[in-house]
């Protein structure tokens, strides 16, 4: 019982420690660049994802997982073992869903430009 609690505390403290070090280091780097006279536009160079893109990614991922569960059930009825049919079909169709969301988002961003 104590081991499970200790492992959970270590995992979460490590996670938040890594985030803290990342954010504090990024802040120090930005302050150093500002002191040297760098332009503030330098910090906004990354592409921002819109809410619609995130929803599209999650929707296609959920559709892929649902299709994977459905195909896994069909493969189990055909005779494939369930511990092989379900994980393999879920991962395959989730990957297809994520790949299709990538291509759809890429086409939508090309149309916006």
Backbone as CSV, one residue per row, in Angstrom:
resi,resn,N_x,N_y,N_z,CA_x,CA_y,CA_z,C_x,C_y,C_z
1,UNK,0.819,-1.198,0.000,0.000,0.000,0.000,0.864,1.264,0.000
2,UNK,1.889,1.276,0.858,2.754,2.456,0.941,3.599,2.602,-0.325
3,UNK,3.957,1.473,-0.934,4.737,1.522,-2.163,3.968,2.141,-3.308
4,UNK,2.669,1.837,-3.394,1.848,2.406,-4.469,1.712,3.909,-4.309
5,UNK,1.541,4.362,-3.066,1.430,5.795,-2.821,2.750,6.490,-3.120
6,UNK,3.841,5.866,-2.732,5.158,6.449,-2.969,5.458,6.553,-4.461
7,UNK,5.127,5.533,-5.216,5.356,5.564,-6.665,4.522,6.656,-7.315
8,UNK,3.258,6.791,-6.890,2.388,7.829,-7.441,2.947,9.216,-7.139
9,UNK,3.389,9.428,-5.906,3.965,10.723,-5.546,5.235,11.019,-6.342
10,UNK,6.067,10.025,-6.537,7.297,10.226,-7.299,6.994,10.566,-8.752
11,UNK,6.040,9.874,-9.358,5.700,10.134,-10.761,5.155,11.544,-10.925
12,UNK,4.200,11.941,-10.075,3.615,13.276,-10.208,4.604,14.376,-9.862
13,UNK,5.441,14.168,-8.842,6.424,15.198,-8.517,7.476,15.320,-9.615
14,UNK,7.846,14.227,-10.246,8.786,14.290,-11.363,8.176,15.029,-12.545
15,UNK,6.915,14.753,-12.814,6.207,15.414,-13.914,6.150,16.922,-13.681
16,UNK,5.721,17.329,-12.505,5.632,18.760,-12.231,7.010,19.406,-12.103
17,UNK,8.010,18.658,-11.643,9.370,19.187,-11.601,9.906,19.475,-12.981
18,UNK,9.663,18.581,-13.918,10.116,18.791,-15.296,9.421,19.999,-15.905
19,UNK,8.123,20.132,-15.669,7.387,21.293,-16.196,7.919,22.582,-15.589
20,UNK,8.196,22.577,-14.269,8.706,23.771,-13.607,10.068,24.179,-14.173
21,UNK,10.949,23.220,-14.343,12.280,23.529,-14.877,12.161,24.057,-16.305
22,UNK,11.296,23.463,-17.103,11.109,23.927,-18.482,10.614,25.363,-18.513
23,UNK,9.577,25.660,-17.723,9.003,27.001,-17.754,9.945,28.044,-17.166
24,UNK,10.635,27.708,-16.098,11.548,28.695,-15.512,12.745,28.949,-16.435
25,UNK,13.244,27.923,-17.090,14.353,28.101,-18.029,13.918,28.931,-19.227
26,UNK,12.716,28.671,-19.728,12.209,29.442,-20.860,12.048,30.909,-20.477
27,UNK,11.573,31.158,-19.251,11.408,32.524,-18.793,12.754,33.239,-18.698
28,UNK,13.761,32.546,-18.166,15.094,33.152,-18.058,15.680,33.450,-19.435
29,UNK,15.474,32.548,-20.397,15.970,32.778,-21.757,15.291,33.989,-22.387
30,UNK,13.987,34.107,-22.177,13.255,35.241,-22.749,13.702,36.555,-22.121
31,UNK,13.886,36.545,-20.800,14.354,37.764,-20.152,15.740,38.158,-20.650
32,UNK,16.604,37.186,-20.868,17.939,37.485,-21.384,17.864,38.058,-22.795
33,UNK,16.974,37.529,-23.624,16.832,38.066,-24.982,16.258,39.469,-24.966
34,UNK,15.317,39.718,-24.065,14.740,41.062,-23.976,15.798,42.058,-23.511
35,UNK,16.646,41.663,-22.566,17.711,42.553,-22.103,18.695,42.877,-23.217
36,UNK,18.895,41.955,-24.143,19.814,42.200,-25.260,19.147,42.973,-26.390
37,UNK,17.824,43.234,-26.262,17.138,44.046,-27.255,16.456,43.262,-28.353
38,UNK,16.162,41.996,-28.133,15.471,41.197,-29.143,14.018,41.639,-29.245
39,UNK,13.445,41.448,-30.427,12.062,41.823,-30.666,11.126,40.803,-30.008
40,UNK,9.985,41.257,-29.511,9.033,40.371,-28.839,8.342,39.432,-29.818
41,UNK,8.357,39.744,-31.104,7.736,38.864,-32.098,8.477,37.536,-32.210
42,UNK,9.691,37.499,-31.733,10.484,36.281,-31.743,9.816,35.166,-30.957
43,UNK,9.075,35.528,-29.899,8.455,34.532,-29.045,7.184,33.940,-29.646
44,UNK,6.597,34.585,-30.617,5.354,34.111,-31.234,5.596,33.464,-32.588
45,UNK,6.733,32.827,-32.760,7.074,32.260,-34.056,6.385,30.920,-34.314
46,UNK,5.920,30.240,-33.274,5.295,28.919,-33.436,3.880,29.023,-33.955
47,UNK,3.428,27.952,-34.590,2.063,27.909,-35.104,1.115,27.590,-33.965
48,UNK,0.045,28.345,-33.873,-0.968,28.110,-32.849,-2.073,27.241,-33.434
49,UNK,-2.504,26.261,-32.651,-3.593,25.396,-33.097,-4.918,26.021,-32.700
50,UNK,-5.857,25.957,-33.606,-7.168,26.479,-33.295,-7.999,25.410,-32.596
51,UNK,-9.079,25.843,-31.997,-9.969,24.923,-31.296,-10.570,23.913,-32.268
52,UNK,-10.857,24.343,-33.480,-11.434,23.454,-34.486,-10.489,22.327,-34.877
53,UNK,-9.199,22.631,-34.959,-8.222,21.591,-35.300,-8.119,20.547,-34.195
54,UNK,-8.150,20.989,-32.955,-8.075,20.062,-31.824,-9.312,19.174,-31.792
55,UNK,-10.477,19.771,-32.011,-11.721,18.994,-32.017,-11.722,17.997,-33.167
56,UNK,-11.239,18.422,-34.337,-11.165,17.515,-35.479,-10.221,16.351,-35.188
57,UNK,-9.077,16.625,-34.579,-8.141,15.555,-34.226,-8.760,14.573,-33.248
58,UNK,-9.406,15.087,-32.207,-10.025,14.210,-31.216,-11.194,13.425,-31.800
59,UNK,-11.966,14.069,-32.670,-13.110,13.383,-33.278,-12.651,12.241,-34.178
60,UNK,-11.666,12.482,-35.009,-11.184,11.420,-35.892,-10.461,10.321,-35.110
61,UNK,-9.804,10.684,-34.009,-9.197,9.672,-33.152,-10.273,8.803,-32.507
62,UNK,-11.347,9.425,-32.017,-12.438,8.663,-31.400,-13.133,7.775,-32.423
63,UNK,-13.315,8.286,-33.627,-13.918,7.467,-34.691,-13.015,6.284,-35.009
64,UNK,-11.714,6.517,-35.065,-10.767,5.434,-35.326,-10.774,4.392,-34.229
65,UNK,-10.829,4.819,-32.970,-10.866,3.867,-31.863,-12.166,3.074,-31.881
66,UNK,-13.275,3.756,-32.132,-14.560,3.056,-32.215,-14.587,2.043,-33.344
67,UNK,-14.047,2.419,-34.484,-13.980,1.490,-35.602,-13.061,0.318,-35.274
68,UNK,-11.975,0.596,-34.568,-11.054,-0.466,-34.162,-11.706,-1.453,-33.218
69,UNK,-12.519,-0.960,-32.271,-13.236,-1.849,-31.363,-14.232,-2.697,-32.142
70,UNK,-14.931,-2.077,-33.078,-15.905,-2.802,-33.891,-15.234,-3.886,-34.737
71,UNK,-14.159,-3.549,-35.408,-13.445,-4.523,-36.231,-12.809,-5.596,-35.359
72,UNK,-12.334,-5.212,-34.160,-11.787,-6.200,-33.237,-12.831,-7.216,-32.811
73,UNK,-14.062,-6.752,-32.579,-15.149,-7.675,-32.256,-15.461,-8.608,-33.407
74,UNK,-15.433,-8.083,-34.614,-15.681,-8.920,-35.786,-14.561,-9.952,-35.943
75,UNK,-13.316,-9.520,-35.751,-12.195,-10.448,-35.876,-12.223,-11.519,-34.787
76,UNK,-12.720,-11.162,-33.619,-12.844,-12.148,-32.551,-13.896,-13.195,-32.904
77,UNK,-14.987,-12.776,-33.497,-16.030,-13.728,-33.910,-15.556,-14.628,-35.039
78,UNK,-14.651,-14.116,-35.873,-14.129,-14.911,-36.984,-13.198,-16.005,-36.484
79,UNK,-12.542,-15.763,-35.338,-11.692,-16.812,-34.792,-10.362,-16.336,-34.266
80,UNK,-10.066,-15.046,-34.394,-8.817,-14.512,-33.876,-8.957,-14.306,-32.369
81,UNK,-7.884,-14.496,-31.633,-7.937,-14.322,-30.183,-8.232,-12.870,-29.835
82,UNK,-9.001,-12.661,-28.763,-9.405,-11.301,-28.413,-8.232,-10.450,-27.941
83,UNK,-7.226,-11.070,-27.303,-6.087,-10.269,-26.856,-5.172,-9.865,-28.008
84,UNK,-5.433,-10.353,-29.197,-4.717,-9.918,-30.397,-5.611,-9.029,-31.252
85,UNK,-6.867,-9.397,-31.384,-7.783,-8.704,-32.284,-8.060,-7.273,-31.836
86,UNK,-8.376,-7.088,-30.568,-8.762,-5.759,-30.111,-7.608,-4.756,-30.100
87,UNK,-6.480,-5.053,-29.457,-5.416,-4.033,-29.457,-4.888,-3.705,-30.852
88,UNK,-4.724,-4.722,-31.670,-4.164,-4.448,-32.998,-5.113,-3.601,-33.834
89,UNK,-6.389,-3.934,-33.822,-7.326,-3.156,-34.631,-7.524,-1.755,-34.061
90,UNK,-7.503,-1.601,-32.741,-7.639,-0.268,-32.151,-6.456,0.606,-32.543
91,UNK,-5.237,0.083,-32.429,-4.066,0.883,-32.784,-4.023,1.196,-34.270
92,UNK,-4.380,0.239,-35.096,-4.357,0.474,-36.547,-5.351,1.559,-36.931
93,UNK,-6.594,1.452,-36.463,-7.605,2.423,-36.863,-7.434,3.768,-36.167
94,UNK,-6.891,3.798,-34.946,-6.574,5.078,-34.312,-5.471,5.787,-35.096
95,UNK,-4.478,5.041,-35.559,-3.424,5.623,-36.384,-3.950,6.151,-37.706
96,UNK,-4.870,5.415,-38.306,-5.483,5.881,-39.548,-6.264,7.162,-39.294
97,UNK,-6.974,7.237,-38.167,-7.725,8.446,-37.824,-6.819,9.639,-37.614
98,UNK,-5.697,9.439,-36.919,-4.759,10.540,-36.704,-4.074,10.965,-37.999
99,UNK,-3.742,10.006,-38.845,-3.126,10.354,-40.131,-4.105,11.133,-41.007
100,UNK,-5.363,10.704,-41.022,-6.349,11.436,-41.820,-6.579,12.836,-41.263
101,UNK,-6.559,12.999,-39.924,-6.717,14.343,-39.363,-5.520,15.230,-39.719
102,UNK,-4.326,14.640,-39.793,-3.158,15.405,-40.213,-3.332,15.932,-41.627
103,UNK,-3.747,15.058,-42.546,-3.901,15.481,-43.934,-5.045,16.480,-44.097
104,UNK,-6.132,16.304,-43.359,-7.243,17.254,-43.443,-6.817,18.613,-42.903
105,UNK,-6.116,18.625,-41.754,-5.642,19.904,-41.200,-4.644,20.582,-42.127
106,UNK,-3.793,19.804,-42.773,-2.821,20.375,-43.700,-3.540,21.007,-44.890
107,UNK,-4.561,20.326,-45.422,-5.310,20.895,-46.544,-6.068,22.148,-46.126
108,UNK,-6.617,22.162,-44.895,-7.335,23.336,-44.430,-6.388,24.514,-44.224
109,UNK,-5.174,24.249,-43.731,-4.226,25.354,-43.534,-3.724,25.892,-44.871
110,UNK,-3.626,25.034,-45.897,-3.233,25.519,-47.233,-4.310,26.406,-47.814
111,UNK,-5.582,26.072,-47.578,-6.673,26.892,-48.095,-6.733,28.251,-47.401
112,UNK,-6.343,28.301,-46.110,-6.341,29.579,-45.380,-5.242,30.497,-45.875
113,UNK,-4.110,29.927,-46.306,-2.988,30.760,-46.788,-3.288,31.230,-48.171
